Amino acid sequence: MLTNYGKFIIDLAPIMKKKEMSKNKLCNLTGLKFNALQRYYKNTLKRVDLDILARICFALECNINDIIKYIP
């Protein structure tokens, strides 16, 4: 039986715009390579790294619920 549980999306654009944070600056603050950050930014990840999410939240001074949304 296949059930649609919904999905999570990572939505960095609004908080980055609000904080006036470029992708390059976020890469520098988090230690991520641009291509890795791009996968988070475009929500094209297969698996999420909690350490990276923590670094992103720290750099953007936000909470996890500011960047991850649940879509039923």
Number of C-alpha atoms within 10 A of each C-alpha: 2 4 5 6 9 8 9 12 16 21 17 20 15 11 16 16 10 9 12 11 14 12 16 13 12 19 18 13 14 19 13 16 12 13 10 12 20 15 13 19 18 13 14 11 14 7 6 10 8 9 9 16 18 15 16 24 19 14 16 21 12 14 13 14 11 15 20 14 13 11 9 8
